[in-house]
Amino acid sequence: MTQAAQKLNEEKVFKDPVHRYIHVRHRLIWDLIGTPEFQRLRRIRQLGTTFLTFHGAEHSRFGHSLGVYEIARRVIDIFKYRNNWDDSETMIALCAALLHDVGHGPFSHSFEKVFGTNHEEYTQKIILGDTEIHRLLERQGEGFAEKVAEVIGKTYPNRLVVSLISSQIDCDRMDYLLRDAYFTGVSYGHFDMERIWRVMRTVDDQIVFKLSGMHAVEDYIMSRYQMYWQVYFHPVTRSAEVVLTQILHRAKTLYQEGFQFKYTPHPLIQIFDGNMTLHDYLKLDESVILYFFQVWQEEKDEILRDLCCRFMNRRLFKYVEFSPSLIHSKDQLALAFKQAGIDPRYYLEIDSSSNSPYDLYRPGEEGERQPIELLMPDGTLHELSQESDVVGSITGMRRTDCKLYFPKDRIDELPKQETYRKKIKQLLGI
């Protein structure tokens, strides 16, 4: 037995609302869970600002990461039972599953939009950098940490291991769909995961699915489609993200202009300056960000103060559909906002969401995706949309939704006789 595969004297379990129990049998996995870098994920929500739309969505990336590990563990056990798995890859795959999200920042996607960070790159930096996680991985043998990082970066030579963590139907997506549906309370994200496991097969270096399990795969694809449009792209959640993003933009701008904060955001200074170290990054979590949002409600700057009050007290922006007619009138809107004393840089924002529920493999395209293959009774492979009318009808379909967000309460407070108030309402159609 390798050092990485060293077993605990007694199995540890986590009670989990999605998988019932998460089983930890290896010393390395147990030690990785106990690192400061992994424990930090308890303080980062899985769904960012979604808790302001669905009040139950308070679950963390810690729970999701454990869930992805558990699914990977069970799938690997199935592959081992069928003699379709190289056991030397087990610990690399389990570590990658556990650590795949360890690089997420607070309110991850908004944070990345403002500061240009990338959570996958930070995940690799944490695995390879001066961290407790790295030291634990390196004790397992030379190059072990690099192999785990390669799985995260999708450059690991064993594509079967990579596809467990990152593909159109992988352990990551299976967990977050079920977990997010559970905590938001919606019914859209449910599918028969165990049925999918039972029809999984390996051919060469890829995961395929028996034709008899096609309907379970269809349910998964449609669940993902519904979750994106009913939960992940919910317009109220996007409004909260817009306000949060504008707060971070405003704070960064004020700092660069030499503004004297009443409550100086010391943990954010390095990222404002553009020279944040890994150590600085790991100090950031959502409790830190929310602390400053709370105290900035008392700042002298009116815009920062107002935006923070909006976020903390859920007085979010309203929206209208961003139609082609609004494209030509956005400059007029911005001018009318300025005349009304409302800064359009922070109070007028276009937000666009786009997603493809299932796509074919197009070599060379950015973000190219491997197709889902069905294993036919004669042993040949057929791409899913060739056999499924349901999936075929949505294959390659990209749905995009654009909305224009603005503070309707500020507009309603404007003097009724002012022409700019009438102009704003006319252009927005409210």
Secondary structure by P-SEA (a helix, b strand, c coil): cccccccccbbbbbbcccccbbbbccaaaaaaaaccccccccccccccccccccccccccaaaaaaaaaaaaaaaaaaaaaaccccccaaaaaaaaaaacccccccccaaaaaaccccaaaaaaaaaccccaaaaaaaaaccaaaaaaaaaaaccccaaaaaaaccccccaaaaaaaaaaaaaacccccccaaaaaaaaccccccbbbbcccaaaaaaaaaaaaaaaaaaccccaaaaaaaaaaaaaaaaaaaaaaaccccccccccccccccccccaaaaaaccaaaaaaaaaaacccccaaaaaaaaaaaacbbbbbccccaaaaaaaaaaaaaaaaacccccccbbbbbbbbbccccccccccccccccccccccccccccccccaaaaacccbbbbbbbbbccaaaaaacccccaaaaaaaaaacc
